[in-house]
Amino acid sequence: MATITQQISHRTTPAARGRIRTYAYWACTVSLAFMMVSGAYGEYTQQYGTLETHTILGYPIYFLTLIATWKLLGSAAILVPGFPRLKEWAYAGMFFNMTGAFISHLVERDYGAAGMHLTVTAAIVVLVLASWALRPADRMLPCR
């Protein structure tokens, strides 16, 4: 029984596979940027739930503005063309932010309704990794 990947690779041309990869990259990247910008908005405006969550986790309130600013800057960095080193730093920052949030919620047993704090942060980590892994060559650091 052939896997889906094998079936796709046998039925598509290299150009079609490249287009699929490009579409997957942009779908992950735009979704990731949307999630980061949405989170930044909630943190800047101290939406209900965001303020309480930071308090439960033991973080000072000024972290909301700091994290929101980095989320906006990171989102811009992964969307604009060029600046491959900046993109690497942005992906790393998003990865550290979201894995840190996941671990913080886990340690404090602040799972949220139906484990949403863990589920959402884990899903965003997956988006970060997928967007990073699917990047086109012109968005990567050159190999030495």
N, C-alpha and C positions, 0 to 999 in steps of 0.2 A: 504494500500500500504506500503510495507516494505521498509525501508531505505536501502541504499547501505551497511552501516555498519552491519545492521541486516542480510542482505543477505550473506555477507561475513562470519559473525560469525556462521551462520547456515551451511554453506557449507565447512568450513575449520576446521581442527583440531587445538588444542592449539599449537602444534609444528609448523604448517604452519603459524599460526598467529604470532608466535614468529619470524619466519624467515622473514615474511613481515615487521614486526616492525624493525628488524635488518637492512633489506635492505633500508627501509625508513630513518632510522637513518643515515646510511652511505651515502645515496644519499644527504640528507640535509647537513650533516657535511662536506662532500667533496666539495659540491657546495659552502657552506659558506666559507670554507678555501680558495677555488679558488677565490671567490669574494674579500676576504680580502687581499690575496696576490697580486691580480691584482691591487687593489686600492693602496696598499703599493708601488708597482712598479711605478705606475703613480705619486705618491706623491714623491718618492725618485728621480725620473728622471724629476720631474716638467713638466710633459706632458702638451701639449696645452690643455687648458680648466681647468685643475686642479689648476694651478697657478692663473688663472683669477677668478675661483670660490672662492678660499680662499680670494682673494683680495676683491671681491664683498661682501662677508660675513663679511669682516672686521677683519679677523684673520691674525696675523703676519705670515710671510713666514716660520719662523722656526718651526711653528706648523706642516708643511708638514712632516718634518723629524721625529718629535716626534710621530705623529699619525701613520706614516708608520711603525715605529719601534714597536709600540704597536700592530698594526695589524699583523705583522709577528710573534711576540711572542705569541699573542693570538691564531693565527692559529696553531702554533706548539703545544700549550698547549691542544687544543681540539682534535688534531690528535694522539698524543702519548698516550700509555697506562699508567695507573696509575695516580697519582697526582690529586685526585678528588677535593681537595680544590682549587688548581690552576685552574682547569677547571671551577669551579664556578666563580672565579674571571675573567677568560677570557670571559666567556659568559656575565657576568655583564658588563665588559668593552666594548664588542662589542655592547651590547644593548644600553648602554649610548652613545657610539660614534654615532651609527646610528640614534637613536631617537634625539640626539642633532643636527645631520646634517639635519634631516627632519625638525625639528623645526626652525633651522637657515634659511634654504631655504624658509620655509613658511613665517617667519617673514619678511625677506628681499624681499619677492616676487620674488625670483630667482628660478622660476619653471623649467627653462630649456626648450628645444624644446619639445613640447607636454607634458609638466609636468614631464619629465624624472627624474629630480633631486628628485622629491617627490616620483615618482613611484619606482625608483631603491632603494632609502633608505628604503622605506616601505617594499619592497620585501625582502631586507636583514634582516630587523627586524623580518619578518615572518620566515625566515630561521634560525635566531638565536633562536627564541622561539621554532620552530619545532625540531631543533637539541637538544636543552636543554631538551625538554619534552620527546623525544624519546630515551634518553640515556639508555644504559643497566645498570643494577644495579651495575656492577663493575666499572662504571664511575661516580657513585654518591657518595656523602658523606654518611657515615653510619648514620642511624637514632640512636638517643640516647634514 
